[in-house]
């Protein structure tokens, strides 16, 4: 089986399509079309979440997708999984789609199986998450932290290439890691409390001032 590159995943392979769009792409030679042709029906009970996933599911988004699935006779782009030694599968891309199908009581889901290494799976999941436009800076920081802590990324330049952003962007996201633990607790409750630019600026202030300022937001 051929590999799915970071670029492919970041280009929208996990995006939902309208039925007519899916049919057109399946008939074409696009990456999504080739992937749809490779898709298998896999029991949802045999797919486990990724240990590299840091993004929480949005119930509103899941419910919207559930409605879409019902009204399009279950047509969605396949999730991407990798096989595990115990016969199970680990989800790489498509966490919202899988959750929607679970809540709808679907016994199985269309899935593309790719024999990815830990590093490939972590990077692919990040490409899937970070291609989304609704991620805030703190959520991007958390995903990058997973990649760096597992040595899936070696440098800011490598991270910038993976995410399609500048090296300065990566430095800005990483600045959250320098904030006091109490501020991180506040961000866990409100992930959009501050952006990366503010996080950089706060790095030059005493901890007590940073905590007090964030508590007032």
C-alpha positions, 0 to 999 in steps of 0.5 A: 500500500502506498503512503499518504504524505503529510502534504496529502493529509494537510490538503483536505483529505479529511474534509467532508464532501457533498455526495456529488463531489465525492462521486466526481472525485472517486471517478477522477484521478485525485488522491481522494479518489484513489483513497476511496477506491482503497477504502475498507469497511472496518468495525468502529469497535476495532478503532482506538484513538491516537495517543498523539491526539490532543484536540478535544471533540466539539459536540456541536461539530459532531452533531452537525456531522451526524445530521449531514451523514443522515441526510447524505445516506452516510457518504463521508470521506474515509478515516485513516487508520494504521494497523496495530499488532493486536489486530486493532487499528489506531485512528490517524485522521477522522476523529470527528467522523468516527465519533459521529458514526459511533453516536449514530450507531453505525457498526462500521466505517469506511477507512484507509489502512496505512502501515505508518510508523509512530513518527509518521502517524504523529505527523499525519495526525498533526497535519490533519489537525493543523490544517483546520482553520478553527484551531487557536494558537494554544491548541497548535502549541499543544500539538507541536509539543507532542511532536517535539516531545516524541522526537517526531520533529527535530527543529522549528524549521522542520515543523514550519515545513510540516504545517506550512507556516513560517519558522517565526510562527512556530516560535510564537506557538512554542512560547506558550511552553514558557508560561507559568503552570497556573496560566496553562491551567487557565488556557485549558479552561479557555484555549482562546484566552490569549494568542501566541503573540501575547504569549511571546510578550508575556515572557518578559514579565514577572510570573505574578504579573503574568498570572494576574493579567491573565486572570483578569481576561 
